[in-house]
Amino acid sequence: MVVLVLLSLGFVLAYILARYMPISKRKEPKDHYYSLPGGSMGWPFIGETAAFFKPHRSDSIGRFLQQHCSRYGKVFKSHICGGPAIVSCDHELNAFVLQNEEKLFQAAYPKVMHDILGTYSLFFVSGDLHKKLRNVITSFIALNRSNPDFLLCIDQLSISLLDSWRGRTQVRFHDEIKVFTLGIMVKQLLSIGPEEPTAREVLQDFVTYMRGFVSLPIPIPGTAYSKAVKARKRLSKRVAEMMEGREKREEGGRREGSADFLDVIMSREDLNHEMKVSLVLDILLGGYETSATLLSLILYFLARAPPTLLHKLKEEHEAIRAKKGAGEPLNMEDYQEMEFTRNVIHEALRCGNIVKLVHRKAIRDVKFKEYVIPSGWLVFPVFTAANLDQSLHDNPCEFNPMRWTVSEKGMGKKLTPFGGGSRLCPGAEIAKLENCFFIHHLVLSYRWRIKEDEMPIAHPFVEFKRGMLIEIEPMEDNNHH
Ligand code: HEM
């Protein structure tokens, strides 16, 4: 038994070393040494990886960054994810890194994610291939954004989720809202209705898929990692079967209904099968969890804020509803009028930090301010640190959407919740639309309360301590739809 345990531990260790060794062998170039920022390289091989990714409240920077920033400053060196690294908590350097994608830096997500996401995922490809694949996604999203069918889908799914709360006093909000945002994506991409059993199965595979990202990459049956690799295979097979089914049906004539994303990518002869599957999975993966987390964060912050904030938000939606007939769906003009709601969204993005950081690598020696970042080093622009930086925002830990009312443009320059440069999130407007529409129906239908000890936790992807278990109470005049 002991031998077995030792063998397994040895295997895990050997596996980690084999993965990380090639990068960790690189030495700091001596001639740049003086300009490197201060910092600590931590333990051999593992460096400071565990401490850097240790879960903490997502509305704080966590102990690791607090200690390192106060000891070494906002930019410091470390050893993370198997290689020497520069961690940046400096908004100017973060923006510089994002703007210089492909010129000085390149996306460099950990190898373990390759196995799960696939070689052609947008998060890994670079250069012309990245441009080509990204174009397919951005043009589909641009078409969809103002499509009345898409808006109607968000409106109807919001109403049916809220209707399903009738007679209930408690809701596990984060779980339910993930089904909602995945439902929107699955309907728009693959034309699968949320009531169909396939939608639930796809969700289950996605939950498994997501868990794999945060697990140790141990390819032994039963681990979260190997389950995630399997879930990807199932999702990939499902997409392939759907494409085959459509091809067969289309031999006899065109499919009924408007074209969905699968139709669009199927018509692209310049993409191979694996690229097509990756595109579908990228939008699903990029699109559902993040938008759902944003909604949960908004409910969380509003529940803890002074009641005047919720009151102001409700007023905005009452005014919009007053101009419409009962049950009339929301449209693009209504969305434009949801100005304060968008401020609430921006403030929740700032305080809640859905994407804590992005992974990059310097592709040549880079000089910025007094620092040199040597070629080949990993670079981690930490968005959370800039979002909660008191030199950029007064009283940074206070949830205060009013700060956006004063100077939305000025504020926008101080934040990068959707990244930037050539990898700027293509789904930002979709996420805001979904959030605005759901909030509209929610604030006109229910009041909610959260548990005293509820909190968002950065794993670094955000989860809630109590799953955002909310107590709900219908509004007396809940009859707008
Ligand atoms: C609140 C919601 C969202 C947040 C905070 C968010 C954040 C981000 C960030 C920070 C990146 C940049 C990653 C990097 O630079 O390495 C990104 C990329 C991406 N996001 Fe989003 N996102 C959100 C919603 C969405 C939605 C709704 C979709 C799809 C409909 C989407 C699809 C993508 C894709 C495909 C990429 C890769 C872009 C590329 O590499 O060119 N995201 N997102």
Residues whose N, C-alpha, C, O or C-beta is under 5 A from the ligand:
A	BS01	HEM	L122 F123 R134 D282 I283 G286 G287 T290 S291 L294 I354 V355 V358 T416 P417 F418 G419 S422 R423 L424 C425 P426 G427 A428 I430 A431
